[in-house]
Amino acid sequence: MPSSFLLPVLGIGIPALVILWAIFAYNRLVKYRQQVSEGWSGIDVQLKKRSNLIPNLVKVVKGYAAHEKTTLTDVTELRAQCVSSSGSGVDKRGEVEGGLASALTRLLLVAENYPDLKADNSFLDLQSTLTEVENDIEMARRYYNGAVRLMNVSVESFPSNLIAKQFRFTRAEYFQLENSDDRQAPGVQL
């Protein structure tokens, strides 16, 4: 008698557990996808802040170092590329933003040759703000890449990959800068 009772319980219990697990796995994947979106939004906001600082920085530097035209032109053109690439994929955005970070570093290094520029309050304020924004970009990038890691592990690992494949959850792309030198926030030794 006990074995005849156990079969129906197992027949109902095991499918119920599988369904509960599938719901849990699906909801976890949704959560991770939302964290990836939130992380990318944070990066995007910080990159826009940086782009908004650049025209003022270029204007201040131009007043002191007008013959540094190549550097100023590079920064301006790369900023325009960054603004126009705001809707593009993570890889493309990382490539363009990496180029801008290099150009900003070169621009800030120009200040080393101009003591009056280094002492200008507007320049110092912009440099300080830019450093803060670069730190915020780094924190946003870490959050985003952590969310991407969680998502990718869930999408690729068994058995959650079964749910991911069924509901078309895909791997997310890490946000990386192309040049390892570009991974450092621009800075100037004063």
C-alpha positions, 0 to 999 in steps of 0.5 A: 500500500505505501508504494502505491501511494508513493508513485502518484506523489512522485508523479505529481511532485517531480514535474511540479519541482521541474516547473518551479525550477524552470520558473526560478531559472527564467526569472533569474535570467530576466533579473540578470538581463535587467541588470545588464541593461541598467549597467549599460545605462549607467555607462552611457550616462557617464560617457555623455557627461564626459562628452559634455565636458570636452567642448569646454575643456577644448575651449580653455586649452585652445586659449592657451595652446592654439598651436596644439591644433592637431590634438584639439582637432583629434579630441573634437572629432573623436567626441563627435564620433562618440556622440554619434555612436551612442546607439551602437553595440558595446564593442564599437562603443568601447573602441570609439570611447577608447580613442577618445580617452587616449586623445583626452590624455594627450590633451591634458598632457599639453597642459604640462607645457603651459604653466599659465594653463595649469594655473587657470581655475577653469582648467583646474575645475574641468580637469577635476570634474573630468577625473571624477567622471572618469572614475564614475565611468570605471565604476559603471563599467565594473558594475556592467561587466559584473552583470554581464558575467552573471548573465553569461554564466547563467546563459551558458551553464547547465541546466539554466542554459536550457531555459535560456535557449528556449526563451532566447536569452543570449550572452551579453558583451563586455565593455572593454577599451581596446588599448590597455593604456586607455584603461587608465583615467586621464591624469596630469602630474602637477 
